[in-house]
Amino acid sequence: MFNLLKQTFLIIVIAISVLTSSYAQVTEPQMIFVKGGAFKMGSKKGDYDEKPVHQVVLSNYYIGKFEITVKQYREFCNATGKKMPPMPTEEWYEEHDQAEKWVWKDNNPIAKINWHNATAYCKWLSKETGKNYSLPTEAQWEYAAKGGNKSKNNLYSGSDNINEVAWYDETTYEKGTRPVGRLKPNEIGIYDMSGNVWEWCKDNYARYKSGTQKNPKGPEKTNFRVIRGGSWYYVGEMTKVTTRDGPYPHYSNFNYGFRVVINP
């Protein structure tokens, strides 16, 4: 009788172990430390929503070395029962003049993600790891894209030569994302902050305010959320480190992805 109970107990333990390993597999993002400091946010030469240029002071934080990949997002979907983003329809291929079919490749950035999807991933990753993951604030995103306290004030993230650092319409031939980390990193070792996929930020989207701001979190309430960085399907002008846009948070397309931060 004792041996039977012992065997039953071992079977239960093994079953729990198998289930746990199946659903709790987490590939944590590689993170880059960003030393806090002051910088000028925005651009005098940019669009109306990049003005006024204003000073921002940020505390230390960590930001993803790469955009969140298909593999990482699939782990989230497997663990939570959510579905992967849908593949394009035949109408989409015809509209975008693409013969090459879109497939989810593990090392490419996840796309077709709305703001709510990205936020849910951050909450799940925080729960699984015990770390404080979130989307970056817009100020954190721009400071990191500009190279933090090592910034050389480049037009794009890591270079004034767009082809060194960005996947955009002229280098992807509008045929989809590219594997993360293939191009040149910026001054502090971050990849693809210009191009590949637009990246969701935590903030609501609105015009900038003037005056010095410390660790700003954006406007209190609007109907839109910030995206930054441009993408594989957009023109090079959209991949500048100061370019911004503000779609509805429920909106997604095959240009929208994200990266994460950890706030100590």
MINU-185004 format. One line per field, with one value per atom (N, C-alpha, C): atom name; residue number from 1; y, z, x. Coordinates in steps of 0.2 Angstrom, whole numbers, padded with zeros to 4 digits. Layout:
N
atomo	CA;...
num	NUM;...
yy	Y;...
zz	Z;...
xx	X;...
END
This chain:
264
atomo	N;CA;C;N;CA;C;N;CA;C;N;CA;C;N;CA;C;N;CA;C;N;CA;C;N;CA;C;N;CA;C;N;CA;C;N;CA;C;N;CA;C;N;CA;C;N;CA;C;N;CA;C;N;CA;C;N;CA;C;N;CA;C;N;CA;C;N;CA;C;N;CA;C;N;CA;C;N;CA;C;N;CA;C;N;CA;C;N;CA;C;N;CA;C;N;CA;C;N;CA;C;N;CA;C;N;CA;C;N;CA;C;N;CA;C;N;CA;C;N;CA;C;N;CA;C;N;CA;C;N;CA;C;N;CA;C;N;CA;C;N;CA;C;N;CA;C;N;CA;C;N;CA;C;N;CA;C;N;CA;C;N;CA;C;N;CA;C;N;CA;C;N;CA;C;N;CA;C;N;CA;C;N;CA;C;N;CA;C;N;CA;C;N;CA;C;N;CA;C;N;CA;C;N;CA;C;N;CA;C;N;CA;C;N;CA;C;N;CA;C;N;CA;C;N;CA;C;N;CA;C;N;CA;C;N;CA;C;N;CA;C;N;CA;C;N;CA;C;N;CA;C;N;CA;C;N;CA;C;N;CA;C;N;CA;C;N;CA;C;N;CA;C;N;CA;C;N;CA;C;N;CA;C;N;CA;C;N;CA;C;N;CA;C;N;CA;C;N;CA;C;N;CA;C;N;CA;C;N;CA;C;N;CA;C;N;CA;C;N;CA;C;N;CA;C;N;CA;C;N;CA;C;N;CA;C;N;CA;C;N;CA;C;N;CA;C;N;CA;C;N;CA;C;N;CA;C;N;CA;C;N;CA;C;N;CA;C;N;CA;C;N;CA;C;N;CA;C;N;CA;C;N;CA;C;N;CA;C;N;CA;C;N;CA;C;N;CA;C;N;CA;C;N;CA;C;N;CA;C;N;CA;C;N;CA;C;N;CA;C;N;CA;C;N;CA;C;N;CA;C;N;CA;C;N;CA;C;N;CA;C;N;CA;C;N;CA;C;N;CA;C;N;CA;C;N;CA;C;N;CA;C;N;CA;C;N;CA;C;N;CA;C;N;CA;C;N;CA;C;N;CA;C;N;CA;C;N;CA;C;N;CA;C;N;CA;C;N;CA;C;N;CA;C;N;CA;C;N;CA;C;N;CA;C;N;CA;C;N;CA;C;N;CA;C;N;CA;C;N;CA;C;N;CA;C;N;CA;C;N;CA;C;N;CA;C;N;CA;C;N;CA;C;N;CA;C;N;CA;C;N;CA;C;N;CA;C;N;CA;C;N;CA;C;N;CA;C;N;CA;C;N;CA;C;N;CA;C;N;CA;C;N;CA;C;N;CA;C;N;CA;C;N;CA;C;N;CA;C;N;CA;C;N;CA;C;N;CA;C;N;CA;C;N;CA;C;N;CA;C;N;CA;C;N;CA;C;N;CA;C;N;CA;C;N;CA;C;N;CA;C;N;CA;C;N;CA;C;N;CA;C;N;CA;C;N;CA;C;N;CA;C;N;CA;C;N;CA;C;N;CA;C;N;CA;C;N;CA;C;N;CA;C;N;CA;C;N;CA;C;N;CA;C;N;CA;C;N;CA;C;N;CA;C;N;CA;C;N;CA;C;N;CA;C;N;CA;C;N;CA;C;N;CA;C;N;CA;C;N;CA;C;N;CA;C;N;CA;C;N;CA;C;N;CA;C;N;CA;C;N;CA;C;N;CA;C;N;CA;C;N;CA;C;N;CA;C;N;CA;C;N;CA;C;N;CA;C;N;CA;C;N;CA;C;N;CA;C;N;CA;C;N;CA;C;N;CA;C;N;CA;C;N;CA;C;N;CA;C;N;CA;C;N;CA;C;N;CA;C;N;CA;C;N;CA;C;N;CA;C;N;CA;C;N;CA;C;N;CA;C;N;CA;C;N;CA;C;N;CA;C;N;CA;C;N;CA;C;N;CA;C;N;CA;C;N;CA;C;N;CA;C;N;CA;C;N;CA;C;N;CA;C;N;CA;C;N;CA;C;N;CA;C;N;CA;C;N;CA;C;N;CA;C;N;CA;C;N;CA;C;N;CA;C
num	1;1;1;2;2;2;3;3;3;4;4;4;5;5;5;6;6;6;7;7;7;8;8;8;9;9;9;10;10;10;11;11;11;12;12;12;13;13;13;14;14;14;15;15;15;16;16;16;17;17;17;18;18;18;19;19;19;20;20;20;21;21;21;22;22;22;23;23;23;24;24;24;25;25;25;26;26;26;27;27;27;28;28;28;29;29;29;30;30;30;31;31;31;32;32;32;33;33;33;34;34;34;35;35;35;36;36;36;37;37;37;38;38;38;39;39;39;40;40;40;41;41;41;42;42;42;43;43;43;44;44;44;45;45;45;46;46;46;47;47;47;48;48;48;49;49;49;50;50;50;51;51;51;52;52;52;53;53;53;54;54;54;55;55;55;56;56;56;57;57;57;58;58;58;59;59;59;60;60;60;61;61;61;62;62;62;63;63;63;64;64;64;65;65;65;66;66;66;67;67;67;68;68;68;69;69;69;70;70;70;71;71;71;72;72;72;73;73;73;74;74;74;75;75;75;76;76;76;77;77;77;78;78;78;79;79;79;80;80;80;81;81;81;82;82;82;83;83;83;84;84;84;85;85;85;86;86;86;87;87;87;88;88;88;89;89;89;90;90;90;91;91;91;92;92;92;93;93;93;94;94;94;95;95;95;96;96;96;97;97;97;98;98;98;99;99;99;100;100;100;101;101;101;102;102;102;103;103;103;104;104;104;105;105;105;106;106;106;107;107;107;108;108;108;109;109;109;110;110;110;111;111;111;112;112;112;113;113;113;114;114;114;115;115;115;116;116;116;117;117;117;118;118;118;119;119;119;120;120;120;121;121;121;122;122;122;123;123;123;124;124;124;125;125;125;126;126;126;127;127;127;128;128;128;129;129;129;130;130;130;131;131;131;132;132;132;133;133;133;134;134;134;135;135;135;136;136;136;137;137;137;138;138;138;139;139;139;140;140;140;141;141;141;142;142;142;143;143;143;144;144;144;145;145;145;146;146;146;147;147;147;148;148;148;149;149;149;150;150;150;151;151;151;152;152;152;153;153;153;154;154;154;155;155;155;156;156;156;157;157;157;158;158;158;159;159;159;160;160;160;161;161;161;162;162;162;163;163;163;164;164;164;165;165;165;166;166;166;167;167;167;168;168;168;169;169;169;170;170;170;171;171;171;172;172;172;173;173;173;174;174;174;175;175;175;176;176;176;177;177;177;178;178;178;179;179;179;180;180;180;181;181;181;182;182;182;183;183;183;184;184;184;185;185;185;186;186;186;187;187;187;188;188;188;189;189;189;190;190;190;191;191;191;192;192;192;193;193;193;194;194;194;195;195;195;196;196;196;197;197;197;198;198;198;199;199;199;200;200;200;201;201;201;202;202;202;203;203;203;204;204;204;205;205;205;206;206;206;207;207;207;208;208;208;209;209;209;210;210;210;211;211;211;212;212;212;213;213;213;214;214;214;215;215;215;216;216;216;217;217;217;218;218;218;219;219;219;220;220;220;221;221;221;222;222;222;223;223;223;224;224;224;225;225;225;226;226;226;227;227;227;228;228;228;229;229;229;230;230;230;231;231;231;232;232;232;233;233;233;234;234;234;235;235;235;236;236;236;237;237;237;238;238;238;239;239;239;240;240;240;241;241;241;242;242;242;243;243;243;244;244;244;245;245;245;246;246;246;247;247;247;248;248;248;249;249;249;250;250;250;251;251;251;252;252;252;253;253;253;254;254;254;255;255;255;256;256;256;257;257;257;258;258;258;259;259;259;260;260;260;261;261;261;262;262;262;263;263;263;264;264;264
yy	-0006;0000;0006;0006;0012;0013;0008;0008;0011;0009;0012;0019;0021;0028;0032;0029;0033;0033;0028;0029;0034;0034;0039;0046;0047;0054;0056;0051;0052;0054;0051;0052;0059;0061;0068;0073;0072;0077;0077;0072;0072;0076;0074;0078;0085;0087;0094;0097;0094;0096;0097;0092;0093;0099;0099;0105;0112;0112;0118;0120;0115;0117;0118;0116;0117;0124;0127;0133;0139;0138;0143;0144;0142;0143;0151;0154;0161;0162;0165;0168;0175;0177;0184;0188;0194;0199;0201;0201;0204;0212;0214;0221;0225;0231;0236;0241;0242;0247;0254;0259;0265;0270;0273;0278;0284;0286;0292;0298;0303;0310;0314;0320;0325;0325;0327;0327;0332;0334;0338;0334;0334;0329;0333;0330;0333;0336;0339;0342;0349;0354;0360;0359;0354;0354;0348;0345;0340;0343;0338;0340;0343;0346;0350;0346;0339;0336;0334;0336;0335;0342;0346;0353;0354;0358;0362;0357;0358;0355;0357;0352;0353;0348;0350;0346;0341;0335;0330;0327;0325;0322;0315;0310;0303;0299;0295;0291;0285;0281;0275;0270;0266;0260;0255;0250;0245;0245;0244;0243;0237;0235;0229;0230;0226;0226;0225;0221;0220;0221;0221;0221;0214;0214;0207;0203;0197;0193;0188;0185;0180;0175;0172;0167;0169;0175;0177;0178;0181;0182;0176;0171;0164;0161;0161;0159;0161;0168;0171;0168;0168;0165;0158;0154;0147;0146;0151;0151;0153;0158;0161;0159;0155;0153;0158;0163;0168;0166;0169;0167;0171;0168;0173;0177;0183;0187;0183;0185;0181;0183;0178;0179;0184;0187;0192;0188;0191;0188;0189;0185;0186;0193;0196;0203;0208;0206;0210;0209;0203;0202;0205;0205;0209;0216;0219;0226;0229;0224;0226;0223;0220;0218;0213;0208;0204;0196;0193;0186;0182;0184;0181;0180;0174;0174;0175;0178;0180;0174;0173;0168;0170;0167;0170;0166;0170;0168;0170;0165;0165;0172;0173;0179;0185;0186;0192;0195;0202;0205;0203;0202;0201;0207;0206;0212;0210;0215;0214;0215;0219;0219;0226;0226;0232;0234;0240;0242;0238;0235;0231;0224;0221;0215;0216;0222;0223;0224;0227;0228;0222;0218;0211;0207;0207;0203;0206;0212;0215;0213;0212;0210;0203;0199;0192;0191;0194;0193;0195;0201;0203;0198;0195;0189;0183;0181;0175;0176;0182;0184;0187;0191;0195;0201;0203;0209;0214;0221;0226;0228;0223;0225;0229;0234;0238;0240;0243;0247;0253;0256;0262;0268;0273;0279;0282;0287;0290;0293;0296;0299;0294;0289;0283;0281;0280;0277;0282;0288;0293;0294;0294;0295;0289;0283;0277;0277;0279;0279;0283;0289;0294;0292;0286;0284;0286;0288;0290;0295;0294;0299;0298;0294;0293;0296;0299;0301;0305;0304;0308;0312;0313;0317;0315;0308;0306;0307;0307;0308;0301;0296;0289;0286;0280;0278;0274;0277;0274;0277;0281;0283;0289;0293;0298;0294;0288;0284;0279;0280;0276;0269;0267;0260;0256;0260;0256;0253;0256;0255;0253;0254;0254;0249;0245;0242;0246;0248;0252;0251;0254;0252;0251;0255;0254;0248;0246;0240;0233;0234;0228;0226;0231;0230;0229;0232;0231;0224;0219;0212;0209;0214;0211;0213;0211;0212;0208;0210;0206;0204;0199;0197;0202;0202;0208;0207;0213;0213;0212;0213;0211;0218;0224;0230;0233;0239;0242;0244;0243;0245;0253;0256;0263;0263;0269;0271;0267;0264;0260;0253;0251;0244;0241;0246;0244;0244;0239;0237;0239;0241;0242;0247;0252;0257;0262;0262;0265;0259;0259;0254;0247;0242;0236;0235;0237;0238;0245;0248;0253;0250;0254;0252;0256;0252;0255;0258;0264;0266;0267;0268;0267;0274;0279;0286;0286;0290;0293;0298;0299;0303;0310;0315;0322;0327;0333;0338;0338;0340;0341;0347;0347;0353;0356;0362;0365;0365;0367;0367;0360;0360;0354;0349;0343;0338;0332;0329;0324;0317;0312;0306;0307;0310;0311;0305;0305;0299;0301;0307;0309;0312;0314;0317;0312;0315;0311;0306;0309;0305;0308;0304;0305;0299;0299;0293;0289;0291;0288;0286;0282;0280;0281;0282;0283;0277;0278;0273;0277;0274;0277;0272;0275;0272;0270;0270;0268;0261;0259;0251;0250;0243;0240;0243;0245;0247;0254;0258;0265;0268;0274;0278;0280;0281;0282;0288;0293;0299;0297;0292;0290;0286;0285;0281;0285;0292;0296;0296;0297;0296;0301;0306;0311;0310;0306;0305;0301;0303;0300;0300;0295;0295;0292;0292;0291;0288;0281;0278;0276;0273;0271;0265;0264;0258;0251;0251;0244;0243;0247;0247;0243;0238;0235;0234;0233;0231;0227;0225;0221;0226;0232;0237;0237;0235;0237;0231;0233;0228;0232;0230;0233;0231;0234;0232;0234;0232;0232;0236;0239;0241;0238;0239;0237;0243;0245;0251;0248;0250;0247;0249
zz	0000;0000;0000;0004;0005;-0002;-0005;-0012;-0017;-0017;-0022;-0021;-0014;-0013;-0015;-0014;-0016;-0023;-0027;-0034;-0037;-0034;-0036;-0035;-0029;-0027;-0033;-0034;-0039;-0046;-0048;-0055;-0055;-0049;-0048;-0049;-0045;-0045;-0052;-0056;-0063;-0067;-0067;-0071;-0070;-0063;-0062;-0065;-0064;-0067;-0075;-0078;-0085;-0087;-0084;-0085;-0084;-0078;-0077;-0082;-0084;-0089;-0096;-0097;-0104;-0104;-0098;-0098;-0095;-0092;-0089;-0092;-0098;-0102;-0104;-0101;-0102;-0105;-0111;-0114;-0112;-0107;-0105;-0110;-0111;-0116;-0113;-0118;-0116;-0115;-0109;-0107;-0107;-0109;-0109;-0103;-0099;-0094;-0097;-0095;-0098;-0092;-0092;-0086;-0087;-0082;-0082;-0083;-0085;-0087;-0090;-0092;-0095;-0103;-0106;-0114;-0116;-0122;-0126;-0130;-0128;-0132;-0137;-0143;-0149;-0154;-0159;-0164;-0167;-0167;-0170;-0178;-0181;-0188;-0190;-0185;-0186;-0187;-0187;-0188;-0182;-0182;-0177;-0170;-0171;-0164;-0161;-0164;-0161;-0158;-0157;-0154;-0149;-0144;-0143;-0140;-0142;-0139;-0132;-0128;-0120;-0117;-0111;-0107;-0103;-0103;-0099;-0095;-0089;-0084;-0082;-0084;-0082;-0077;-0073;-0069;-0073;-0070;-0073;-0074;-0080;-0081;-0086;-0088;-0092;-0098;-0104;-0110;-0114;-0118;-0122;-0127;-0128;-0133;-0140;-0140;-0146;-0145;-0151;-0151;-0148;-0145;-0143;-0150;-0149;-0155;-0156;-0161;-0162;-0157;-0156;-0151;-0144;-0142;-0135;-0135;-0140;-0139;-0140;-0144;-0144;-0137;-0133;-0127;-0122;-0123;-0119;-0122;-0128;-0131;-0128;-0128;-0126;-0119;-0115;-0108;-0105;-0109;-0107;-0111;-0116;-0121;-0126;-0126;-0132;-0138;-0144;-0150;-0153;-0157;-0161;-0166;-0167;-0172;-0179;-0182;-0188;-0194;-0199;-0205;-0209;-0214;-0219;-0223;-0225;-0230;-0237;-0242;-0249;-0251;-0249;-0251;-0249;-0243;-0240;-0245;-0247;-0252;-0258;-0261;-0267;-0266;-0261;-0260;-0259;-0256;-0255;-0260;-0265;-0271;-0268;-0264;-0261;-0264;-0267;-0269;-0263;-0259;-0254;-0248;-0246;-0240;-0234;-0229;-0223;-0218;-0215;-0210;-0203;-0197;-0191;-0190;-0191;-0190;-0183;-0179;-0172;-0170;-0175;-0173;-0176;-0179;-0181;-0176;-0176;-0171;-0172;-0167;-0167;-0170;-0174;-0177;-0177;-0179;-0179;-0171;-0168;-0160;-0159;-0155;-0153;-0146;-0143;-0137;-0131;-0131;-0126;-0126;-0132;-0132;-0129;-0131;-0128;-0121;-0118;-0111;-0107;-0110;-0107;-0107;-0112;-0112;-0106;-0106;-0100;-0093;-0092;-0086;-0085;-0090;-0089;-0088;-0091;-0090;-0083;-0081;-0074;-0069;-0070;-0065;-0065;-0071;-0072;-0069;-0069;-0068;-0061;-0059;-0053;-0054;-0060;-0062;-0064;-0064;-0066;-0073;-0078;-0085;-0087;-0092;-0094;-0101;-0105;-0111;-0108;-0113;-0111;-0111;-0107;-0108;-0114;-0117;-0123;-0122;-0116;-0115;-0114;-0111;-0110;-0117;-0122;-0128;-0132;-0132;-0136;-0133;-0127;-0124;-0126;-0125;-0127;-0135;-0139;-0146;-0148;-0144;-0146;-0143;-0139;-0137;-0130;-0126;-0119;-0118;-0112;-0111;-0115;-0120;-0125;-0132;-0132;-0138;-0143;-0149;-0154;-0158;-0156;-0159;-0166;-0168;-0174;-0176;-0183;-0185;-0184;-0185;-0184;-0178;-0175;-0169;-0171;-0170;-0171;-0176;-0181;-0187;-0190;-0194;-0199;-0206;-0206;-0212;-0211;-0214;-0212;-0214;-0219;-0221;-0216;-0212;-0207;-0201;-0200;-0194;-0194;-0200;-0201;-0207;-0205;-0210;-0212;-0218;-0220;-0227;-0230;-0237;-0242;-0242;-0248;-0247;-0240;-0239;-0238;-0237;-0236;-0242;-0247;-0253;-0251;-0245;-0243;-0242;-0240;-0240;-0233;-0228;-0221;-0217;-0210;-0205;-0207;-0203;-0204;-0197;-0196;-0190;-0186;-0179;-0175;-0174;-0173;-0172;-0178;-0184;-0190;-0192;-0190;-0192;-0186;-0187;-0182;-0176;-0170;-0164;-0163;-0159;-0157;-0152;-0150;-0145;-0139;-0136;-0130;-0131;-0138;-0139;-0140;-0142;-0144;-0151;-0153;-0161;-0163;-0169;-0172;-0169;-0166;-0164;-0169;-0175;-0181;-0186;-0188;-0193;-0190;-0194;-0193;-0191;-0184;-0183;-0179;-0179;-0175;-0168;-0163;-0156;-0152;-0148;-0144;-0138;-0135;-0129;-0124;-0118;-0112;-0113;-0115;-0115;-0119;-0117;-0121;-0126;-0132;-0137;-0137;-0137;-0138;-0139;-0140;-0141;-0135;-0136;-0130;-0126;-0120;-0116;-0115;-0114;-0113;-0106;-0105;-0098;-0096;-0091;-0089;-0086;-0088;-0085;-0082;-0076;-0074;-0074;-0077;-0078;-0080;-0086;-0088;-0090;-0089;-0091;-0096;-0099;-0105;-0102;-0107;-0105;-0101;-0096;-0092;-0096;-0101;-0104;-0111;-0116;-0123;-0126;-0132;-0135;-0139;-0139;-0143;-0139;-0141;-0138;-0143;-0140;-0144;-0147;-0154;-0157;-0159;-0159;-0161;-0166;-0170;-0173;-0181;-0183;-0190;-0191;-0198;-0199;-0206;-0207;-0213;-0219;-0218;-0224;-0225;-0220;-0221;-0224;-0226;-0229;-0223;-0225;-0221;-0216;-0218;-0214;-0208;-0208;-0202;-0197;-0198;-0194;-0190;-0190;-0186;-0179;-0175;-0167;-0164;-0168;-0165;-0168;-0173;-0176;-0172;-0172;-0167;-0171;-0168;-0171;-0165;-0166;-0161;-0163;-0165;-0167;-0161;-0162;-0157;-0153;-0147;-0144;-0146;-0148;-0151;-0158;-0161;-0168;-0169;-0174;-0175;-0183;-0185;-0192;-0192;-0198;-0198;-0198;-0195;-0194;-0187;-0182;-0175;-0171;-0167;-0162;-0156;-0152;-0146;-0143;-0138;-0134;-0127;-0122;-0115;-0111;-0105;-0101;-0094;-0090;-0083;-0079;-0074;-0070;-0063;-0061;-0055;-0049
xx	0004;0000;0004;0010;0014;0018;0020;0023;0019;0012;0007;0006;0006;0005;0011;0017;0023;0024;0022;0022;0017;0011;0006;0008;0012;0014;0020;0024;0029;0026;0021;0018;0015;0012;0009;0014;0020;0025;0028;0029;0032;0027;0020;0015;0015;0016;0016;0022;0028;0034;0034;0031;0030;0025;0020;0015;0018;0022;0025;0031;0034;0040;0037;0030;0027;0024;0022;0018;0022;0028;0031;0038;0039;0045;0046;0051;0052;0059;0059;0065;0065;0069;0069;0073;0070;0074;0081;0086;0092;0091;0094;0093;0099;0099;0104;0103;0108;0108;0108;0104;0104;0105;0111;0112;0108;0105;0100;0104;0100;0103;0098;0101;0097;0098;0092;0093;0088;0089;0084;0079;0073;0068;0064;0064;0060;0065;0063;0067;0064;0068;0066;0065;0068;0067;0061;0059;0054;0047;0042;0035;0032;0026;0023;0023;0022;0021;0028;0034;0040;0043;0038;0040;0035;0037;0043;0049;0055;0061;0061;0061;0061;0066;0068;0073;0070;0072;0070;0075;0074;0079;0076;0080;0078;0082;0079;0083;0085;0090;0092;0087;0088;0083;0086;0083;0086;0081;0083;0079;0081;0076;0078;0083;0088;0093;0090;0085;0081;0074;0070;0063;0061;0055;0052;0051;0054;0054;0047;0046;0041;0041;0047;0048;0046;0048;0046;0039;0036;0029;0025;0027;0024;0024;0029;0029;0024;0023;0017;0011;0010;0003;0002;0007;0007;0005;0008;0007;0000;-0002;-0009;-0015;-0014;-0019;-0021;-0018;-0019;-0017;-0020;-0018;-0013;-0009;-0004;-0007;-0004;-0008;-0009;-0015;-0016;-0012;-0011;-0007;-0011;-0008;-0011;-0016;-0021;-0026;-0023;-0027;-0025;-0026;-0031;-0032;-0026;-0023;-0018;-0012;-0010;-0005;-0005;-0012;-0013;-0012;-0015;-0014;-0007;-0003;0004;0009;0006;0010;0015;0014;0019;0017;0022;0021;0024;0029;0031;0027;0025;0020;0023;0019;0022;0022;0027;0027;0030;0028;0032;0038;0044;0050;0053;0056;0057;0061;0066;0071;0069;0063;0060;0056;0056;0051;0044;0041;0033;0030;0025;0021;0014;0010;0002;0000;0004;0003;-0001;-0006;-0009;-0006;-0008;-0005;-0007;-0013;-0016;-0012;-0010;-0006;0000;0004;0010;0010;0005;0005;0004;-0001;-0002;0004;0008;0015;0019;0020;0024;0021;0015;0012;0013;0013;0014;0021;0026;0033;0035;0032;0033;0031;0026;0023;0028;0030;0034;0041;0044;0051;0051;0046;0047;0050;0051;0054;0049;0050;0046;0046;0044;0044;0038;0039;0034;0036;0031;0033;0037;0042;0045;0041;0042;0039;0042;0038;0041;0048;0049;0055;0061;0059;0064;0066;0061;0062;0067;0065;0069;0076;0077;0084;0088;0085;0089;0090;0086;0087;0092;0093;0098;0105;0105;0111;0113;0108;0108;0114;0118;0123;0129;0129;0134;0132;0127;0123;0128;0128;0132;0127;0121;0116;0115;0114;0113;0106;0105;0098;0094;0097;0094;0097;0095;0097;0104;0110;0116;0120;0117;0121;0117;0120;0117;0116;0119;0118;0112;0106;0101;0102;0105;0106;0111;0114;0118;0114;0108;0105;0098;0094;0087;0085;0080;0076;0070;0070;0064;0062;0058;0055;0060;0065;0070;0075;0076;0080;0076;0070;0066;0062;0062;0058;0051;0049;0042;0039;0044;0042;0043;0042;0042;0048;0047;0052;0058;0064;0070;0072;0077;0079;0082;0081;0083;0091;0094;0101;0106;0103;0108;0111;0109;0112;0116;0119;0123;0119;0122;0119;0120;0116;0118;0123;0124;0130;0130;0125;0125;0123;0123;0122;0115;0110;0104;0103;0099;0098;0090;0090;0083;0079;0081;0077;0074;0078;0076;0074;0067;0065;0063;0062;0060;0053;0051;0044;0043;0037;0036;0035;0037;0037;0032;0028;0023;0027;0025;0027;0021;0022;0017;0013;0015;0012;0006;0001;-0004;-0001;-0004;-0001;-0004;0000;-0002;0004;0003;0008;0012;0019;0023;0022;0024;0023;0031;0031;0038;0040;0046;0049;0052;0056;0060;0055;0056;0052;0056;0054;0058;0054;0057;0053;0046;0045;0038;0035;0028;0024;0019;0020;0015;0009;0004;-0002;-0006;-0011;-0015;-0020;-0023;-0028;-0029;-0028;-0030;-0033;-0035;-0038;-0033;-0026;-0021;-0015;-0011;-0005;0001;0007;0013;0016;0018;0022;0028;0034;0040;0045;0049;0054;0053;0047;0046;0047;0046;0046;0048;0048;0050;0046;0040;0036;0036;0038;0038;0044;0044;0050;0055;0061;0066;0065;0062;0060;0057;0053;0049;0053;0060;0064;0068;0068;0072;0070;0075;0074;0069;0067;0062;0055;0055;0048;0043;0037;0032;0025;0021;0014;0010;0003;-0001;-0008;-0007;-0013;-0018;-0024;-0028;-0025;-0025;-0022;-0024;-0031;-0033;-0031;-0028;-0026;-0019;-0019;-0013;-0012;-0006;-0005;0002;0004;0010;0017;0016;0021;0022;0018;0018;0020;0026;0028;0030;0035;0037;0044;0046;0052;0050;0054;0052;0057;0055;0060;0059;0064;0064;0066;0061;0063;0065;0071;0074;0069
END
